[in-house]
Amino acid sequence: MNSSPPPRAPYWRVWRDADGISHQSQAWVNSFEVLHLADGIQSIWRTPTQEGTTGIVLIKVEPDGDYDWHENPVPQWIVPLSGRWFVETMDGHRVEMGPGELSFGGDQGCRRTEGRLGHRSGALDGQPAMLMLIQLERIPPEVAAAS
């Protein structure tokens, strides 16, 4: 049995409020459970299987590219594999991330305000950023409830 306390994995959550304005806030994956692999092997912590995955896509964000205002096409986990990138939401909050820093794009259905819709993003430091997108059918309840 694993006797360590359950882990918490931080991520940046991009979301839309009731007025259709996008924001981002730090949240944590807290839904870890113990998985016993086999006798003689220490148990591991894992999250439940994510239901409703529709695809996994790799994208290359070009060096110092600025991808103007847009929404995530579907709810998706964004996993930086290499390079650094930024996300700026309609409320003006800008977050820069690199490998090991997760983001969840859940800003579908925003309302265009002052030329802004959803978020804008781009690569940093004159280097490309390689991102893995894990696309979902819907926003998972634990992410929707995050604050």
FIMIFI-441368 format. One line per field, with one value per atom (N, C-alpha, C, O, CB): residue in three letters; x, y, z; atom name; residue number from 1. Coordinates in steps of 0.02 Angstrom, whole numbers, plus 50000, padded with zeros to 5 digits. Glycine has a CB too. Example, Ala and Ser with C-alpha at 12.3 -4.5 7.8 and 13.67 -1.06 7.14 Angstrom:
residu: (Ala Ala Ala Ala Ala Ser Ser Ser Ser Ser)
px: (50660 50615 50660 50712 50565 50642 50684 50645 50670 50704)
py: (49716 49775 49835 49834 49776 49888 49947 50002 50057 49970)
pz: (50390 50390 50390 50423 50452 50354 50357 50394 50402 50286)
atome: (N CA C O CB N CA C O CB)
num: (1 1 1 1 1 2 2 2 2 2)
END
This chain:
residu: (Met Met Met Met Met Asn Asn Asn Asn Asn Ser Ser Ser Ser Ser Ser Ser Ser Ser Ser Pro Pro Pro Pro Pro Pro Pro Pro Pro Pro Pro Pro Pro Pro Pro Arg Arg Arg Arg Arg Ala Ala Ala Ala Ala Pro Pro Pro Pro Pro Tyr Tyr Tyr Tyr Tyr Trp Trp Trp Trp Trp Arg Arg Arg Arg Arg Val Val Val Val Val Trp Trp Trp Trp Trp Arg Arg Arg Arg Arg Asp Asp Asp Asp Asp Ala Ala Ala Ala Ala Asp Asp Asp Asp Asp Gly Gly Gly Gly Gly Ile Ile Ile Ile Ile Ser Ser Ser Ser Ser His His His His His Gln Gln Gln Gln Gln Ser Ser Ser Ser Ser Gln Gln Gln Gln Gln Ala Ala Ala Ala Ala Trp Trp Trp Trp Trp Val Val Val Val Val Asn Asn Asn Asn Asn Ser Ser Ser Ser Ser Phe Phe Phe Phe Phe Glu Glu Glu Glu Glu Val Val Val Val Val Leu Leu Leu Leu Leu His His His His His Leu Leu Leu Leu Leu Ala Ala Ala Ala Ala Asp Asp Asp Asp Asp Gly Gly Gly Gly Gly Ile Ile Ile Ile Ile Gln Gln Gln Gln Gln Ser Ser Ser Ser Ser Ile Ile Ile Ile Ile Trp Trp Trp Trp Trp Arg Arg Arg Arg Arg Thr Thr Thr Thr Thr Pro Pro Pro Pro Pro Thr Thr Thr Thr Thr Gln Gln Gln Gln Gln Glu Glu Glu Glu Glu Gly Gly Gly Gly Gly Thr Thr Thr Thr Thr Thr Thr Thr Thr Thr Gly Gly Gly Gly Gly Ile Ile Ile Ile Ile Val Val Val Val Val Leu Leu Leu Leu Leu Ile Ile Ile Ile Ile Lys Lys Lys Lys Lys Val Val Val Val Val Glu Glu Glu Glu Glu Pro Pro Pro Pro Pro Asp Asp Asp Asp Asp Gly Gly Gly Gly Gly Asp Asp Asp Asp Asp Tyr Tyr Tyr Tyr Tyr Asp Asp Asp Asp Asp Trp Trp Trp Trp Trp His His His His His Glu Glu Glu Glu Glu Asn Asn Asn Asn Asn Pro Pro Pro Pro Pro Val Val Val Val Val Pro Pro Pro Pro Pro Gln Gln Gln Gln Gln Trp Trp Trp Trp Trp Ile Ile Ile Ile Ile Val Val Val Val Val Pro Pro Pro Pro Pro Leu Leu Leu Leu Leu Ser Ser Ser Ser Ser Gly Gly Gly Gly Gly Arg Arg Arg Arg Arg Trp Trp Trp Trp Trp Phe Phe Phe Phe Phe Val Val Val Val Val Glu Glu Glu Glu Glu Thr Thr Thr Thr Thr Met Met Met Met Met Asp Asp Asp Asp Asp Gly Gly Gly Gly Gly His His His His His Arg Arg Arg Arg Arg Val Val Val Val Val Glu Glu Glu Glu Glu Met Met Met Met Met Gly Gly Gly Gly Gly Pro Pro Pro Pro Pro Gly Gly Gly Gly Gly Glu Glu Glu Glu Glu Leu Leu Leu Leu Leu Ser Ser Ser Ser Ser Phe Phe Phe Phe Phe Gly Gly Gly Gly Gly Gly Gly Gly Gly Gly Asp Asp Asp Asp Asp Gln Gln Gln Gln Gln Gly Gly Gly Gly Gly Cys Cys Cys Cys Cys Arg Arg Arg Arg Arg Arg Arg Arg Arg Arg Thr Thr Thr Thr Thr Glu Glu Glu Glu Glu Gly Gly Gly Gly Gly Arg Arg Arg Arg Arg Leu Leu Leu Leu Leu Gly Gly Gly Gly Gly His His His His His Arg Arg Arg Arg Arg Ser Ser Ser Ser Ser Gly Gly Gly Gly Gly Ala Ala Ala Ala Ala Leu Leu Leu Leu Leu Asp Asp Asp Asp Asp Gly Gly Gly Gly Gly Gln Gln Gln Gln Gln Pro Pro Pro Pro Pro Ala Ala Ala Ala Ala Met Met Met Met Met Leu Leu Leu Leu Leu Met Met Met Met Met Leu Leu Leu Leu Leu Ile Ile Ile Ile Ile Gln Gln Gln Gln Gln Leu Leu Leu Leu Leu Glu Glu Glu Glu Glu Arg Arg Arg Arg Arg Ile Ile Ile Ile Ile Pro Pro Pro Pro Pro Pro Pro Pro Pro Pro Glu Glu Glu Glu Glu Val Val Val Val Val Ala Ala Ala Ala Ala Ala Ala Ala Ala Ala Ala Ala Ala Ala Ala Ser Ser Ser Ser Ser)
px: (50042 50000 50044 50096 49952 50025 50062 50042 49983 50048 50091 50075 50086 50073 50118 50109 50119 50051 50003 50166 50048 49985 49970 50016 49987 49907 49890 49924 49927 49814 49949 49980 49928 49869 50025 49951 49911 49951 50010 49892 49920 49955 49927 49867 49948 49968 49943 49933 49968 49991 49886 49876 49843 49814 49833 49849 49815 49750 49749 49860 49696 49629 49605 49595 49579 49595 49566 49491 49471 49598 49450 49378 49340 49368 49360 49275 49230 49180 49152 49193 49170 49121 49051 49043 49141 49002 48932 48922 48873 48886 48966 48961 48998 49000 48988 49029 49065 49135 49164 49027 49165 49233 49279 49264 49238 49336 49383 49429 49445 49425 49449 49494 49540 49529 49454 49591 49631 49651 49666 49692 49651 49668 49703 49692 49605 49745 49778 49730 49693 49843 49732 49690 49734 49792 49626 49707 49745 49704 49645 49768 49736 49706 49713 49769 49740 49657 49657 49628 49623 49617 49611 49573 49617 49600 49525 49673 49718 49692 49661 49789 49703 49684 49743 49784 49619 49746 49801 49787 49731 49810 49838 49833 49885 49945 49845 49861 49905 49921 49876 49873 49985 50005 50013 49985 50070 50050 50062 50096 50125 50105 50092 50126 50201 50231 50114 50229 50301 50319 50377 50337 50271 50284 50245 50186 50263 50279 50245 50188 50195 50295 50133 50076 50093 50141 50016 50055 50067 50002 49947 50090 50010 49952 49936 49981 49966 49872 49851 49782 49746 49851 49766 49699 49654 49680 49700 49589 49545 49553 49575 49471 49535 49538 49494 49437 49518 49521 49483 49437 49460 49530 49373 49324 49313 49321 49257 49295 49275 49332 49323 49236 49391 49446 49431 49415 49513 49435 49419 49482 49478 49375 49538 49599 49657 49650 49588 49716 49779 49813 49824 49824 49831 49861 49925 49928 49812 49977 50038 50039 50025 50102 50055 50061 50128 50155 50002 50154 50215 50195 50170 50269 50206 50193 50258 50310 50169 50255 50315 50349 50316 50298 50415 50453 50424 50409 50526 50415 50388 50323 50305 50439 50288 50222 50172 50176 50199 50125 50071 50006 49988 50076 49971 49910 49852 49833 49901 49826 49776 49717 49714 49753 49670 49614 49575 49554 49569 49565 49527 49508 49536 49569 49460 49441 49474 49492 49363 49481 49501 49444 49386 49514 49460 49407 49362 49303 49437 49392 49356 49390 49446 49356 49358 49394 49456 49452 49348 49513 49574 49627 49634 49602 49663 49723 49780 49785 49740 49822 49878 49941 49951 49873 49984 50044 50105 50118 50044 50142 50203 50256 50273 50230 50282 50335 50404 50452 50323 50408 50472 50457 50403 50517 50504 50496 50450 50426 50467 50439 50396 50342 50354 50436 50284 50229 50190 50199 50183 50146 50105 50031 50015 50127 49988 49916 49893 49908 49877 49857 49828 49752 49728 49857 49715 49643 49613 49649 49615 49549 49514 49519 49514 49442 49528 49534 49603 49616 49516 49649 49716 49767 49826 49714 49746 49792 49835 49808 49753 49900 49947 49988 50015 49993 49992 50031 50081 50063 49986 50144 50196 50210 50216 50260 50216 50225 50278 50295 50159 50304 50352 50339 50288 50424 50384 50375 50362 50395 50437 50314 50296 50241 50218 50356 50219 50166 50105 50108 50188 50049 49989 49940 49938 49957 49898 49844 49783 49789 49863 49724 49662 49624 49608 49618 49610 49575 49500 49477 49601 49463 49391 49355 49307 49371 49378 49350 49301 49293 49405 49269 49221 49160 49138 49200 49133 49071 49082 49036 49026 49141 49152 49113 49089 49228 49107 49073 49127 49166 49019 49129 49179 49169 49115 49174 49223 49222 49285 49340 49217 49276 49332 49383 49444 49367 49358 49402 49432 49470 49456 49417 49445 49393 49334 49469 49417 49373 49416 49463 49340 49400 49437 49505 49510 49446 49557 49625 49669 49650 49651 49729 49781 49841 49848 49799 49884 49940 49997 49988 49920 50055 50112 50174 50175 50127 50224 50288 50330 50319 50326 50378 50421 50495 50512 50408 50536 50609 50639 50694 50628 50605 50632 50638 50673 50699 50605 50608 50537 50489 50641 50530 50464 50443 50485 50463 50378 50351 50312 50269 50306 50328 50292 50242 50261 50340 50178 50125 50086 50074 50078 50067 50022 49953 49947 50048 49903 49834 49796 49793 49801 49766 49724 49652 49628 49742 49618 49552 49497 49500 49541 49446 49392 49325 49318 49394 49276 49207 49176 49137 49164 49195 49165 49214 49263 49097 49200 49241 49228 49170 49228 49279 49269 49239 49256 49336 49196 49165 49214 49202 49120 49270 49319 49353 49373 49371 49359 49388 49336 49352 49415 49275 49220 49210 49193 49155 49220 49208 49269 49264 49189 49326 49388 49380 49342 49448 49415 49414 49484 49493 49374)
py: (49941 50000 50062 50063 50000 50113 50176 50218 50236 50215 50235 50271 50347 50384 50245 50369 50441 50476 50445 50455 50541 50576 50583 50583 50646 50590 50597 50659 50711 50602 50654 50712 50762 50746 50690 50821 50872 50896 50913 50932 50898 50920 50988 50992 50867 51040 51106 51112 51079 51161 51154 51171 51239 51263 51118 51271 51334 51319 51285 51382 51343 51331 51394 51446 51311 51389 51443 51429 51375 51449 51478 51466 51530 51584 51443 51522 51576 51587 51540 51560 51651 51666 51673 51666 51730 51688 51693 51750 51749 51702 51800 51856 51843 51886 51919 51782 51765 51792 51795 51790 51810 51836 51780 51745 51899 51773 51720 51744 51803 51697 51696 51707 51646 51597 51718 51651 51593 51597 51650 51586 51539 51535 51468 51420 51542 51467 51405 51359 51381 51417 51297 51245 51184 51183 51228 51133 51073 51011 51009 51072 50962 50896 50863 50854 50853 50845 50816 50746 50716 50860 50719 50656 50594 50547 50658 50594 50536 50479 50491 50556 50419 50358 50310 50314 50325 50265 50216 50160 50133 50189 50141 50085 50033 50047 50107 49973 49918 49879 49851 49871 49879 49846 49771 49732 49876 49750 49678 49670 49717 49647 49609 49595 49608 49591 49521 49639 49653 49718 49738 49597 49751 49815 49869 49861 49813 49924 49978 50006 50015 50034 50020 50050 50119 50150 50054 50144 50211 50251 50224 50207 50317 50362 50374 50384 50429 50374 50391 50423 50416 50327 50458 50486 50436 50392 50555 50441 50396 50407 50461 50407 50358 50364 50421 50427 50298 50462 50519 50493 50470 50574 50497 50474 50529 50588 50455 50510 50558 50590 50643 50610 50559 50586 50575 50519 50553 50629 50623 50621 50600 50680 50643 50641 50671 50708 50678 50654 50682 50712 50679 50629 50776 50813 50845 50871 50867 50844 50881 50943 50938 50837 51001 51061 51095 51090 51110 51129 51168 51241 51262 51148 51279 51350 51383 51374 51375 51422 51451 51502 51534 51483 51510 51556 51626 51655 51559 51654 51721 51732 51789 51772 51678 51685 51712 51700 51618 51749 51776 51756 51783 51855 51709 51683 51724 51715 51606 51768 51817 51785 51723 51858 51824 51803 51746 51750 51860 51693 51634 51594 51603 51590 51549 51503 51436 51420 51496 51396 51327 51294 51305 51290 51254 51225 51176 51171 51189 51142 51095 51098 51123 51021 51074 51070 51026 50972 51041 51049 51011 51026 51082 51025 50973 50979 50999 50971 50913 51046 51068 51053 51078 51145 51012 50987 51012 50985 50909 51062 51083 51028 51002 51148 51011 50960 50991 50966 50914 51048 51084 51157 51174 51053 51200 51271 51302 51268 51284 51367 51403 51439 51457 51454 51449 51483 51524 51516 51433 51567 51608 51602 51585 51682 51615 51620 51684 51694 51557 51727 51787 51783 51773 51852 51791 51788 51858 51908 51751 51861 51924 51973 52033 51911 51947 51990 52020 52056 51950 52006 52033 51991 52009 52100 51935 51891 51852 51818 51842 51857 51822 51773 51791 51873 51711 51659 51632 51617 51603 51624 51593 51525 51516 51637 51475 51406 51371 51392 51368 51317 51275 51202 51186 51295 51157 51086 51074 51103 51047 51031 51014 51058 51046 51019 51109 51153 51141 51150 51229 51122 51104 51161 51206 51043 51159 51207 51169 51118 51265 51193 51164 51219 51270 51133 51209 51258 51244 51199 51258 51283 51275 51341 51357 51247 51379 51446 51448 51500 51496 51392 51391 51434 51434 51318 51469 51508 51577 51604 51470 51606 51674 51725 51710 51691 51785 51841 51891 51914 51875 51907 51955 52022 52050 51963 52047 52110 52149 52125 52097 52209 52252 52216 52223 52279 52177 52140 52077 52043 52184 52061 52002 51946 51958 52018 51885 51826 51767 51747 51811 51739 51681 51699 51725 51630 51686 51699 51710 51696 51641 51735 51735 51699 51694 51809 51674 51634 51639 51663 51560 51616 51616 51587 51577 51686 51574 51548 51605 51663 51510 51588 51638 51623 51568 51639 51671 51663 51647 51619 51609 51663 51650 51577 51560 51681 51533 51461 51434 51461 51424 51381 51351 51317 51299 51300 51309 51271 51213 51222 51316 51153 51094 51077 51068 51033 51073 51061 50999 50985 51122 50960 50903 50924 50946 50838 50917 50933 50868 50827 50979 50859 50800 50826 50855 50764 50815 50844 50800 50739 50856 50833 50799 50817 50868 50816 50775 50789 50846 50885 50727 50850 50900 50915 50879 50874 50968 50986 50936 50929 51059 50903 50855 50891 50949 50822 50858 50890 50917 50970 50841 50882 50906 50970 51011 50852 50980 51041 51097 51153 51031 51081 51131 51158 51217 51099 51116 51137 51171 51198 51077 51171 51200 51275 51308 51185 51300 51372 51399 51459 51390)
pz: (50000 50000 50000 50033 50061 49964 49961 50022 50030 49895 50064 50125 50118 50165 50182 50060 50051 50041 50019 49991 50056 50045 49970 49930 50079 49952 49881 49852 49884 49872 49791 49759 49734 49730 49701 49719 49686 49626 49633 49735 49568 49507 49486 49470 49450 49484 49465 49390 49351 49490 49370 49300 49296 49344 49263 49237 49224 49189 49137 49182 49216 49189 49153 49185 49246 49087 49047 49043 49022 48975 49064 49070 49052 49048 49141 49041 49022 49078 49105 48956 49096 49148 49118 49057 49187 49159 49137 49087 49050 49196 49087 49040 48975 48931 49072 48968 48906 48903 48848 48848 48960 48962 48986 49034 49009 48952 48971 49027 49033 48911 49068 49125 49129 49094 49193 49170 49188 49260 49287 49142 49291 49361 49373 49337 49406 49424 49440 49477 49521 49481 49459 49490 49501 49479 49447 49533 49547 49532 49547 49621 49502 49495 49563 49587 49437 49593 49660 49661 49715 49707 49605 49603 49597 49561 49544 49632 49630 49673 49726 49653 49651 49689 49685 49640 49660 49733 49736 49687 49684 49808 49649 49603 49624 49625 49529 49642 49660 49597 49566 49715 49577 49515 49523 49484 49490 49573 49584 49651 49678 49526 49678 49741 49734 49683 49763 49785 49784 49750 49750 49752 49720 49686 49723 49738 49609 49739 49776 49734 49673 49794 49766 49733 49707 49731 49780 49658 49631 49636 49642 49557 49634 49632 49558 49518 49670 49542 49473 49476 49525 49428 49422 49417 49382 49347 49379 49391 49353 49278 49256 49374 49239 49167 49143 49165 49133 49099 49072 49017 48965 49044 49029 48979 48927 48942 49012 48867 48816 48777 48749 48846 48776 48736 48663 48642 48755 48623 48552 48508 48451 48531 48535 48495 48532 48581 48431 48507 48531 48471 48421 48567 48477 48422 48446 48502 48394 48405 48419 48374 48314 48408 48403 48362 48377 48432 48376 48326 48333 48327 48275 48279 48380 48381 48359 48390 48452 48306 48276 48321 48363 48209 48314 48356 48355 48303 48334 48415 48425 48387 48372 48404 48371 48339 48388 48448 48312 48363 48404 48370 48317 48412 48399 48370 48400 48457 48384 48359 48380 48415 48420 48320 48438 48479 48448 48390 48493 48486 48464 48526 48580 48414 48518 48571 48559 48502 48575 48612 48601 48562 48578 48670 48511 48469 48508 48494 48410 48556 48599 48668 48672 48570 48721 48785 48775 48745 48841 48801 48790 48842 48866 48721 48860 48900 48854 48799 48939 48874 48834 48874 48929 48816 48844 48877 48838 48784 48883 48862 48828 48830 48883 48859 48772 48768 48763 48791 48708 48727 48721 48707 48682 48666 48723 48712 48765 48810 48643 48758 48804 48763 48705 48848 48794 48760 48811 48871 48723 48785 48830 48810 48753 48828 48859 48848 48883 48942 48875 48846 48875 48867 48811 48842 48921 48918 48913 48920 48980 48900 48888 48946 48937 48872 49006 49066 49073 49121 49128 49025 49026 49063 49065 49056 49092 49128 49078 49034 49176 49085 49041 49082 49134 49003 49058 49091 49041 48984 49120 49062 49021 49049 49110 49018 49005 49026 48984 48929 49021 49012 48977 48995 49026 48994 48975 48990 49064 49108 48967 49077 49146 49175 49230 49189 49137 49160 49116 49055 49157 49146 49108 49105 49148 49140 49053 49045 49021 48986 48995 49041 49015 48979 49009 49073 48915 48874 48874 48840 48803 48912 48916 48904 48939 48984 48855 48843 48783 48751 48831 48768 48713 48731 48789 48696 48682 48692 48722 48753 48737 48713 48738 48696 48641 48736 48722 48689 48667 48709 48735 48602 48577 48612 48612 48500 48642 48679 48661 48671 48756 48635 48617 48574 48583 48680 48526 48480 48508 48474 48458 48570 48602 48604 48614 48674 48594 48598 48621 48586 48528 48678 48703 48731 48787 48648 48693 48716 48655 48598 48760 48668 48616 48645 48706 48594 48602 48626 48576 48520 48637 48597 48552 48586 48647 48528 48545 48570 48597 48580 48514 48640 48672 48658 48635 48747 48672 48673 48605 48602 48722 48550 48484 48466 48418 48479 48503 48491 48479 48506 48551 48439 48432 48497 48538 48373 48505 48561 48533 48490 48608 48556 48535 48590 48648 48522 48572 48621 48602 48543 48625 48652 48642 48668 48725 48678 48626 48643 48652 48606 48589 48710 48723 48722 48771 48791 48666 48655 48683 48679 48580 48712 48747 48717 48683 48821 48730 48709 48749 48723 48715 48813 48857 48914 48923 48886 48951 49007 49064 49084 49030 49090 49145 49206 49219 49164 49244 49302 49352 49381 49336 49364 49412 49389 49430 49427 49323 49296 49298 49315 49224 49280 49280 49350 49359 49254 49401 49470 49501 49556 49512 49467 49495 49505 49469 49449 49553 49564 49569 49578 49627)
atome: (N CA C O CB N CA C O CB N CA C O CB N CA C O CB N CA C O CB N CA C O CB N CA C O CB N CA C O CB N CA C O CB N CA C O CB N CA C O CB N CA C O CB N CA C O CB N CA C O CB N CA C O CB N CA C O CB N CA C O CB N CA C O CB N CA C O CB N CA C O CB N CA C O CB N CA C O CB N CA C O CB N CA C O CB N CA C O CB N CA C O CB N CA C O CB N CA C O CB N CA C O CB N CA C O CB N CA C O CB N CA C O CB N CA C O CB N CA C O CB N CA C O CB N CA C O CB N CA C O CB N CA C O CB N CA C O CB N CA C O CB N CA C O CB N CA C O CB N CA C O CB N CA C O CB N CA C O CB N CA C O CB N CA C O CB N CA C O CB N CA C O CB N CA C O CB N CA C O CB N CA C O CB N CA C O CB N CA C O CB N CA C O CB N CA C O CB N CA C O CB N CA C O CB N CA C O CB N CA C O CB N CA C O CB N CA C O CB N CA C O CB N CA C O CB N CA C O CB N CA C O CB N CA C O CB N CA C O CB N CA C O CB N CA C O CB N CA C O CB N CA C O CB N CA C O CB N CA C O CB N CA C O CB N CA C O CB N CA C O CB N CA C O CB N CA C O CB N CA C O CB N CA C O CB N CA C O CB N CA C O CB N CA C O CB N CA C O CB N CA C O CB N CA C O CB N CA C O CB N CA C O CB N CA C O CB N CA C O CB N CA C O CB N CA C O CB N CA C O CB N CA C O CB N CA C O CB N CA C O CB N CA C O CB N CA C O CB N CA C O CB N CA C O CB N CA C O CB N CA C O CB N CA C O CB N CA C O CB N CA C O CB N CA C O CB N CA C O CB N CA C O CB N CA C O CB N CA C O CB N CA C O CB N CA C O CB N CA C O CB N CA C O CB N CA C O CB N CA C O CB N CA C O CB N CA C O CB N CA C O CB N CA C O CB N CA C O CB N CA C O CB N CA C O CB N CA C O CB N CA C O CB N CA C O CB N CA C O CB N CA C O CB N CA C O CB N CA C O CB N CA C O CB N CA C O CB N CA C O CB N CA C O CB N CA C O CB N CA C O CB N CA C O CB N CA C O CB N CA C O CB N CA C O CB N CA C O CB N CA C O CB N CA C O CB N CA C O CB N CA C O CB N CA C O CB)
num: (1 1 1 1 1 2 2 2 2 2 3 3 3 3 3 4 4 4 4 4 5 5 5 5 5 6 6 6 6 6 7 7 7 7 7 8 8 8 8 8 9 9 9 9 9 10 10 10 10 10 11 11 11 11 11 12 12 12 12 12 13 13 13 13 13 14 14 14 14 14 15 15 15 15 15 16 16 16 16 16 17 17 17 17 17 18 18 18 18 18 19 19 19 19 19 20 20 20 20 20 21 21 21 21 21 22 22 22 22 22 23 23 23 23 23 24 24 24 24 24 25 25 25 25 25 26 26 26 26 26 27 27 27 27 27 28 28 28 28 28 29 29 29 29 29 30 30 30 30 30 31 31 31 31 31 32 32 32 32 32 33 33 33 33 33 34 34 34 34 34 35 35 35 35 35 36 36 36 36 36 37 37 37 37 37 38 38 38 38 38 39 39 39 39 39 40 40 40 40 40 41 41 41 41 41 42 42 42 42 42 43 43 43 43 43 44 44 44 44 44 45 45 45 45 45 46 46 46 46 46 47 47 47 47 47 48 48 48 48 48 49 49 49 49 49 50 50 50 50 50 51 51 51 51 51 52 52 52 52 52 53 53 53 53 53 54 54 54 54 54 55 55 55 55 55 56 56 56 56 56 57 57 57 57 57 58 58 58 58 58 59 59 59 59 59 60 60 60 60 60 61 61 61 61 61 62 62 62 62 62 63 63 63 63 63 64 64 64 64 64 65 65 65 65 65 66 66 66 66 66 67 67 67 67 67 68 68 68 68 68 69 69 69 69 69 70 70 70 70 70 71 71 71 71 71 72 72 72 72 72 73 73 73 73 73 74 74 74 74 74 75 75 75 75 75 76 76 76 76 76 77 77 77 77 77 78 78 78 78 78 79 79 79 79 79 80 80 80 80 80 81 81 81 81 81 82 82 82 82 82 83 83 83 83 83 84 84 84 84 84 85 85 85 85 85 86 86 86 86 86 87 87 87 87 87 88 88 88 88 88 89 89 89 89 89 90 90 90 90 90 91 91 91 91 91 92 92 92 92 92 93 93 93 93 93 94 94 94 94 94 95 95 95 95 95 96 96 96 96 96 97 97 97 97 97 98 98 98 98 98 99 99 99 99 99 100 100 100 100 100 101 101 101 101 101 102 102 102 102 102 103 103 103 103 103 104 104 104 104 104 105 105 105 105 105 106 106 106 106 106 107 107 107 107 107 108 108 108 108 108 109 109 109 109 109 110 110 110 110 110 111 111 111 111 111 112 112 112 112 112 113 113 113 113 113 114 114 114 114 114 115 115 115 115 115 116 116 116 116 116 117 117 117 117 117 118 118 118 118 118 119 119 119 119 119 120 120 120 120 120 121 121 121 121 121 122 122 122 122 122 123 123 123 123 123 124 124 124 124 124 125 125 125 125 125 126 126 126 126 126 127 127 127 127 127 128 128 128 128 128 129 129 129 129 129 130 130 130 130 130 131 131 131 131 131 132 132 132 132 132 133 133 133 133 133 134 134 134 134 134 135 135 135 135 135 136 136 136 136 136 137 137 137 137 137 138 138 138 138 138 139 139 139 139 139 140 140 140 140 140 141 141 141 141 141 142 142 142 142 142 143 143 143 143 143 144 144 144 144 144 145 145 145 145 145 146 146 146 146 146 147 147 147 147 147)
END
